[in-house]
Amino acid sequence: MSDNPYYLDYRNCRATLRKRLAEPAPGRIQILTGPRQVGKTTLLLEMQRDLGSRALYFAGDDPNAALPGFWERAWLEAEGRALPEPAVLMIDEVHHIPEWARQLKGRWDGLKRRGTRLHLVVSGSSSLRVGAGSRESLAGRFERITLTHWSVLSLSDAFGVLPAEATETAVTLGTYPGAYAIRGDHDRWRAYIRDAIIEPAIGRDLLALGVIRRPALLRQVLAVALGSPARIVSLQKLQGRLQDSGAIETIAHYLDLLQEAYILAVLQKYSAREHRRRAAPPKLVALNNALLSASHPDGPPDRRAEPARFGAWVENACLAHAVNQGQNVSYWREEPLEVDGVIQGAWGSWALEVKSSGAISSTDLTGVLEFCRRNPRFRPMIVTGAGEGNAGDRFGVASMTWIDFLQRTKLD
């Protein structure tokens, strides 16, 4: 997430790839990354169908890919198709190919020298595994696109449900499209989230990197993080809550890895001074509320019976939505004042207070107003409960309900 890639939903990602593949070939290698189970393979197969004989699709984790000479034959076929007209080679889960980045570099350089009109699109679920290889070997030769966690509107469009229903689902059960059809059977749904998303992200993406020396500690860090949605957690306290003791540096490193795996967002404190940002404790946000529901022993919260827990999940969903839309999100706290989210990016510069239930009072705005006084380029906004969308008018600040916020692709 530090490379400032494009962050796009399914529809926009498809449109962007189509536009780039219409450019003269060979263009830069298109590297598609993103969370597990958000449709990267589906997108590539859809584009293969649209392009017909011009496109070849291969999966790096296909057993046939391990056979001798497989990739040499694949490249020959792809380059052969590029002779009468431009063609596209798509390699899914590319990180399963040994020394994939070095191989791609050599092949792409050869295409450029010969003028072969072949586009390359590769994908991978692990930002670390794909990102590390691309930075080391493919500098100047690639463009990276991140297919993000699904938004409320994507869920609504794909399954034909009203946006309000999709928004409620996003808070309680998340937005993984593969899990939507089985949401009525919570045990089956939970098993899917764990077996298809959480375990592969940890066991196959992170552990395969060889940088996890204490797998049990990594799992404990994840469990504590998912049990603390949208909370500021000091690493010292986090260390104290773990059964397995670990150095602060190790815990911080594991949080960064979970962020690179698109599981968590580790929000830093907003400050103009770099050393103060790094010294402050992080705010932990699950990037999809499905991860919260699958990990909590009681499942999703009841809005009426558990207003505090539901409120924390709403705040988590709102901050995750901003991150997944490609915004730079942090928080701010100067005791006793706090700002839930500090947003910078294409949406503009905002100080966000999330209050999903109850009437809004001037006290609720103290933190965002003080922050905006100290940082005049930011505008205050309050995210309210249902029926309170205009509550900010009487205080002269922007406001909208959390239902409306989660359906936005920009703030205005």
C-alpha positions as CSV (number, residue, x, y, z in Angstrom):
1,M,0.0,0.0,0.0
2,S,3.0,2.2,0.1
3,D,3.4,2.3,-3.7
4,N,0.3,4.4,-4.2
5,P,-1.3,2.0,-6.7
6,Y,-4.7,2.5,-8.3
7,Y,-7.4,1.3,-5.9
8,L,-10.5,0.3,-8.0
9,D,-13.7,-1.6,-7.6
10,Y,-14.5,-4.4,-10.0
11,R,-16.3,-2.3,-12.6
12,N,-13.7,0.5,-12.7
13,C,-10.8,-2.1,-12.6
14,R,-12.3,-3.8,-15.7
15,A,-12.7,-0.5,-17.5
16,T,-9.1,0.5,-16.7
17,L,-7.6,-2.7,-17.9
18,R,-9.7,-2.6,-21.1
19,K,-8.4,1.0,-21.8
20,R,-4.8,0.0,-21.2
21,L,-5.0,-3.1,-23.4
22,A,-6.3,-0.9,-26.2
23,E,-3.1,1.0,-26.2
24,P,-0.2,0.1,-28.5
25,A,1.4,-3.2,-27.5
26,P,3.6,-4.1,-25.7
27,G,2.6,-1.6,-23.1
28,R,3.8,-1.7,-19.5
29,I,3.1,-5.0,-17.7
30,Q,-0.2,-4.7,-15.8
31,I,0.1,-6.2,-12.3
32,L,-3.3,-6.8,-10.7
33,T,-3.2,-7.4,-6.9
34,G,-5.8,-7.3,-4.2
35,P,-7.4,-9.3,-1.4
36,R,-8.4,-12.9,-1.8
37,Q,-11.9,-13.7,-3.1
38,V,-12.7,-10.3,-4.6
39,G,-12.8,-11.4,-8.3
40,K,-9.3,-11.1,-9.8
41,T,-9.6,-14.5,-11.5
42,T,-13.2,-13.8,-12.5
43,L,-12.1,-10.5,-14.0
44,L,-9.3,-12.1,-16.1
45,L,-11.5,-14.8,-17.4
46,E,-14.2,-12.3,-18.3
47,M,-11.7,-10.3,-20.3
48,Q,-10.4,-13.4,-21.9
49,R,-13.9,-14.2,-23.1
50,D,-14.4,-10.7,-24.4
51,L,-11.1,-10.7,-26.3
52,G,-11.6,-14.2,-27.8
53,S,-8.7,-15.7,-29.7
54,R,-6.6,-12.7,-29.0
55,A,-6.2,-13.6,-25.3
56,L,-4.5,-16.5,-23.5
57,Y,-5.1,-17.3,-19.8
58,F,-2.9,-19.4,-17.6
59,A,-2.8,-20.0,-13.9
60,G,0.5,-20.1,-12.1
61,D,-0.9,-22.5,-9.5
62,D,-2.2,-25.0,-12.1
63,P,-0.5,-28.4,-11.7
64,N,0.4,-28.4,-15.4
65,A,2.4,-25.2,-14.9
66,A,5.0,-27.3,-13.0
67,L,5.6,-29.6,-16.0
68,P,8.9,-29.1,-17.9
69,G,8.7,-26.7,-20.8
70,F,5.2,-25.5,-20.0
71,W,6.0,-21.8,-19.8
72,E,8.2,-21.9,-22.9
73,R,5.3,-23.4,-24.9
74,A,2.9,-20.8,-23.4
75,W,5.1,-17.9,-24.5
76,L,5.5,-19.3,-28.0
77,E,1.8,-19.7,-28.4
78,A,1.1,-16.1,-27.0
79,E,3.7,-14.6,-29.3
80,G,2.3,-16.5,-32.2
81,R,-1.1,-15.1,-31.6
82,A,0.4,-11.6,-31.6
83,L,1.5,-11.8,-35.3
84,P,-1.7,-10.9,-37.1
85,E,-3.0,-8.5,-34.5
86,P,-2.2,-7.4,-30.9
87,A,-2.7,-10.2,-28.3
88,V,-2.8,-10.5,-24.5
89,L,-1.2,-13.0,-22.2
90,M,-2.8,-13.3,-18.8
91,I,-1.0,-15.1,-16.0
92,D,-3.0,-15.6,-12.8
93,E,-1.3,-16.2,-9.4
94,V,2.0,-15.4,-11.0
95,H,3.9,-15.6,-7.8
96,H,3.7,-19.4,-7.9
97,I,6.1,-19.4,-10.9
98,P,9.8,-19.6,-9.7
99,E,11.7,-16.3,-10.3
100,W,8.6,-15.0,-12.1
101,A,9.7,-11.3,-12.0
102,R,13.1,-12.1,-13.5
103,Q,11.4,-14.2,-16.2
104,L,8.9,-11.5,-17.0
105,K,11.6,-8.9,-17.3
106,G,13.5,-10.9,-19.8
107,R,10.4,-11.7,-21.8
108,W,9.1,-8.1,-21.8
109,D,12.5,-6.7,-22.8
110,G,12.5,-9.2,-25.7
111,L,9.0,-8.1,-26.8
112,K,10.1,-4.5,-26.8
113,R,13.2,-5.2,-28.9
114,R,11.3,-7.2,-31.5
115,G,8.3,-5.0,-31.5
116,T,6.0,-8.0,-30.7
117,R,2.5,-6.7,-30.1
118,L,1.8,-8.7,-27.0
119,H,0.3,-7.2,-23.8
120,L,1.1,-8.8,-20.4
121,V,-1.3,-8.9,-17.5
122,V,-0.4,-10.8,-14.3
123,S,-2.2,-11.1,-11.0
124,G,-1.5,-12.2,-7.4
125,S,-3.3,-12.2,-4.0
126,S,-0.3,-11.2,-2.0
127,S,0.9,-7.6,-2.2
128,L,4.1,-8.7,-0.5
129,R,5.0,-11.6,-2.8
130,V,4.0,-9.8,-6.0
131,G,5.1,-6.3,-4.9
132,A,8.6,-7.4,-3.8
133,G,9.3,-9.1,-7.1
134,S,8.0,-6.2,-9.2
135,R,10.1,-3.6,-7.3
136,E,13.3,-5.7,-7.5
137,S,13.2,-6.7,-11.1
138,L,10.6,-4.8,-13.1
139,A,11.2,-1.2,-12.2
140,G,9.9,1.0,-15.0
141,R,8.2,-1.9,-16.7
142,F,5.0,-2.3,-14.9
143,E,1.8,-0.5,-13.6
144,R,0.1,-1.8,-10.5
145,I,-3.7,-1.9,-10.0
146,T,-5.4,-3.0,-6.8
147,L,-8.8,-4.6,-7.0
148,T,-10.2,-3.6,-3.7
149,H,-12.6,-5.2,-1.3
150,W,-16.1,-4.9,-2.7
151,S,-18.1,-1.7,-2.0
152,V,-21.7,-1.6,-1.0
153,L,-22.7,-0.5,-4.5
154,S,-20.8,-3.3,-6.1
155,L,-22.6,-5.8,-3.8
156,S,-26.0,-4.2,-4.6
157,D,-25.4,-4.3,-8.4
158,A,-24.1,-7.9,-8.5
159,F,-26.8,-9.4,-6.4
160,G,-29.7,-7.1,-7.2
161,V,-30.4,-6.0,-3.7
162,L,-31.4,-2.6,-2.5
163,P,-28.4,-0.4,-1.4
164,A,-29.8,-0.1,2.1
165,E,-29.8,-3.9,2.5
166,A,-26.3,-4.2,1.0
167,T,-25.1,-1.5,3.5
168,E,-26.5,-3.4,6.5
169,T,-24.8,-6.6,5.2
170,A,-21.5,-4.7,4.7
171,V,-21.4,-3.8,8.4
172,T,-22.6,-7.2,9.8
173,L,-21.2,-9.7,7.3
174,G,-18.8,-7.8,5.0
175,T,-18.8,-7.7,1.3
176,Y,-17.0,-10.8,0.0
177,P,-19.1,-11.8,-3.1
178,G,-18.5,-15.6,-2.7
179,A,-19.9,-15.5,0.8
180,Y,-23.1,-13.6,0.0
181,A,-25.1,-16.5,-1.2
182,I,-24.5,-18.5,2.0
183,R,-25.0,-15.6,4.5
184,G,-28.1,-17.3,5.9
185,D,-26.1,-20.3,7.3
186,H,-23.7,-18.6,9.6
187,D,-21.6,-21.7,10.5
188,R,-21.1,-22.4,6.8
189,W,-20.5,-18.7,6.1
190,R,-17.9,-18.5,8.8
191,A,-16.1,-21.6,7.6
192,Y,-15.9,-20.1,4.1
193,I,-14.3,-16.9,5.4
194,R,-11.8,-18.7,7.5
195,D,-10.9,-21.4,5.0
196,A,-11.0,-19.4,1.7
197,I,-9.7,-16.0,2.9
198,I,-8.0,-15.9,6.3
199,E,-6.1,-19.2,6.3
200,P,-4.8,-18.9,2.7
201,A,-3.7,-15.2,3.4
202,I,-1.7,-16.3,6.4
203,G,-0.6,-19.9,5.6
204,R,0.0,-19.5,1.9
205,D,0.8,-15.8,1.4
206,L,2.6,-14.7,4.5
207,L,4.2,-17.9,5.7
208,A,5.5,-18.7,2.2
209,L,7.6,-15.6,2.3
210,G,9.8,-17.1,4.9
211,V,9.8,-14.0,7.1
212,I,7.5,-15.3,9.8
213,R,9.6,-16.9,12.5
214,R,6.8,-17.2,15.0
215,P,3.6,-18.2,13.2
216,A,1.7,-18.6,16.5
217,L,2.5,-15.1,17.4
218,L,1.3,-13.8,14.0
219,R,-2.1,-15.5,14.6
220,Q,-2.4,-14.1,18.0
221,V,-1.7,-10.6,16.7
222,L,-4.4,-11.0,14.1
223,A,-6.9,-12.3,16.7
224,V,-6.3,-9.4,19.0
225,A,-6.5,-6.9,16.1
226,L,-9.8,-8.3,14.9
227,G,-11.1,-8.1,18.4
228,S,-10.3,-4.4,18.5
229,P,-12.1,-2.9,15.5
230,A,-11.4,0.8,15.0
231,R,-9.5,1.1,18.3
232,I,-6.2,2.7,19.1
233,V,-4.0,0.0,20.6
234,S,-0.6,0.6,22.0
235,L,1.9,-2.0,21.0
236,Q,2.9,-2.4,24.6
237,K,-0.7,-3.2,25.6
238,L,-1.0,-5.5,22.6
239,Q,2.1,-7.3,23.8
240,G,0.5,-7.7,27.2
241,R,-2.6,-9.3,25.8
242,L,-0.8,-12.0,23.8
243,Q,-0.2,-15.4,25.3
244,D,3.1,-15.6,23.4
245,S,5.5,-12.9,24.4
246,G,7.2,-11.1,21.5
247,A,9.3,-8.0,21.0
248,I,7.5,-4.8,20.1
249,E,9.4,-4.6,16.8
250,T,8.2,-8.1,15.9
251,I,4.5,-7.2,16.6
252,A,4.8,-4.0,14.6
253,H,6.3,-6.0,11.7
254,Y,3.5,-8.6,11.8
255,L,0.9,-5.8,11.8
256,D,2.6,-4.4,8.6
257,L,2.5,-7.8,7.0
258,L,-1.2,-8.2,7.8
259,Q,-1.8,-4.8,6.1
260,E,0.2,-5.9,3.0
261,A,-2.1,-9.0,2.9
262,Y,-5.2,-6.7,2.7
263,I,-6.5,-7.9,6.0
264,L,-5.9,-4.9,8.2
265,A,-5.3,-1.2,7.9
266,V,-2.8,0.0,10.5
267,L,-3.7,3.7,10.8
268,Q,-1.1,6.1,12.0
269,K,-1.7,9.3,14.0
270,Y,-1.9,12.4,11.9
271,S,1.1,14.7,12.5
272,A,3.3,16.9,10.5
273,R,6.3,15.4,12.2
274,E,7.4,12.0,11.0
275,H,8.8,10.9,14.4
276,R,5.6,11.7,16.2
277,R,3.6,9.6,13.8
278,R,5.8,6.6,14.3
279,A,5.9,7.0,18.0
280,A,2.1,7.1,18.5
281,P,0.1,3.8,18.8
282,P,-1.8,2.6,15.7
283,K,-5.5,2.4,15.2
284,L,-6.5,-1.0,13.8
285,V,-9.1,-1.4,11.2
286,A,-10.2,-4.6,9.5
287,L,-10.5,-4.0,5.8
288,N,-13.7,-6.1,5.5
289,N,-16.2,-6.5,8.3
290,A,-16.5,-10.2,7.4
291,L,-13.2,-10.7,9.1
292,L,-14.7,-9.3,12.3
293,S,-17.8,-11.5,12.1
294,A,-15.9,-14.7,11.3
295,S,-13.6,-14.1,14.3
296,H,-16.0,-13.0,17.0
297,P,-17.5,-15.8,19.1
298,D,-21.0,-14.2,19.0
299,G,-20.9,-13.3,15.3
300,P,-22.2,-9.9,14.1
301,P,-23.6,-7.5,16.7
302,D,-27.3,-6.8,17.1
303,R,-28.0,-3.1,16.5
304,R,-30.5,-2.7,19.3
305,A,-29.1,-5.1,21.9
306,E,-25.5,-4.2,21.4
307,P,-25.3,-0.6,20.4
308,A,-21.7,-0.1,21.5
309,R,-20.4,-3.1,19.6
310,F,-22.5,-2.2,16.6
311,G,-21.2,1.4,16.7
312,A,-17.6,0.1,16.7
313,W,-18.3,-2.1,13.6
314,V,-19.9,0.9,11.8
315,E,-16.9,3.0,12.5
316,N,-14.6,0.2,11.3
317,A,-16.7,-0.2,8.1
318,C,-16.6,3.6,7.4
319,L,-12.8,3.8,7.8
320,A,-12.2,0.6,5.8
321,H,-14.4,2.0,3.0
322,A,-12.3,5.1,2.8
323,V,-9.1,3.0,2.8
324,N,-10.5,0.6,0.1
325,Q,-11.4,3.6,-2.0
326,G,-7.7,4.6,-2.1
327,Q,-7.8,7.4,0.5
328,N,-5.0,8.1,2.9
329,V,-6.6,7.6,6.3
330,S,-5.1,8.3,9.7
331,Y,-6.5,9.4,13.1
332,W,-5.8,12.2,15.5
333,R,-5.7,12.3,19.3
334,E,-4.6,14.9,21.8
335,E,-6.1,13.9,25.2
336,P,-8.9,14.3,25.8
337,L,-9.7,15.2,22.2
338,E,-9.9,12.7,19.3
339,V,-10.8,12.5,15.6
340,D,-12.0,9.1,14.4
341,G,-10.6,9.5,10.9
342,V,-8.4,12.0,9.1
343,I,-9.0,11.6,5.3
344,Q,-6.8,12.9,2.6
345,G,-6.9,12.1,-1.1
346,A,-9.3,12.4,-4.1
347,W,-12.2,12.9,-1.6
348,G,-10.5,16.0,-0.3
349,S,-9.3,16.7,3.3
350,W,-11.7,15.8,6.0
351,A,-11.8,15.3,9.8
352,L,-14.4,12.5,10.5
353,E,-16.4,11.9,13.6
354,V,-18.5,8.7,13.5
355,K,-21.5,8.5,15.9
356,S,-23.9,5.9,14.6
357,S,-26.6,6.2,17.3
358,G,-28.1,8.8,19.6
359,A,-28.6,12.6,19.1
360,I,-25.7,14.8,18.1
361,S,-24.5,17.3,20.6
362,S,-21.8,20.1,20.4
363,T,-19.6,17.9,22.6
364,D,-19.4,15.3,19.9
365,L,-17.8,17.9,17.6
366,T,-15.2,19.2,20.0
367,G,-12.4,17.0,18.6
368,V,-13.0,17.6,14.9
369,L,-13.5,21.3,15.3
370,E,-10.3,21.7,17.3
371,F,-8.4,19.6,14.8
372,C,-9.7,21.7,11.9
373,R,-8.8,24.9,13.8
374,R,-5.2,23.7,14.1
375,N,-5.3,22.4,10.5
376,P,-7.4,24.8,8.5
377,R,-7.2,22.9,5.2
378,F,-9.4,20.1,6.7
379,R,-13.2,20.3,6.8
380,P,-15.1,18.7,9.6
381,M,-17.7,16.0,9.0
382,I,-19.9,13.9,11.3
383,V,-21.2,10.5,10.3
384,T,-24.5,9.9,12.1
385,G,-27.1,7.3,12.7
386,A,-30.2,6.7,10.6
387,G,-32.5,9.7,10.6
388,E,-29.8,12.1,11.8
389,G,-28.2,12.9,8.4
390,N,-28.8,16.6,8.7
391,A,-27.7,16.9,12.3
392,G,-24.6,18.8,11.4
393,D,-26.6,21.7,9.9
394,R,-27.3,23.3,13.2
395,F,-23.6,23.3,14.0
396,G,-22.5,24.4,10.6
397,V,-20.6,21.2,9.7
398,A,-21.2,18.6,7.0
399,S,-23.0,15.5,8.0
400,M,-24.5,12.3,6.6
401,T,-25.7,8.9,7.9
402,W,-23.3,6.0,7.9
403,I,-25.7,4.3,5.4
404,D,-25.1,7.2,3.0
405,F,-21.4,7.3,3.7
406,L,-20.9,3.6,2.8
407,Q,-22.6,4.2,-0.5
408,R,-20.3,7.1,-1.5
409,T,-17.5,7.0,-3.9
410,K,-16.5,10.6,-3.0
411,L,-17.3,13.2,-0.4
412,D,-18.7,16.7,-1.4
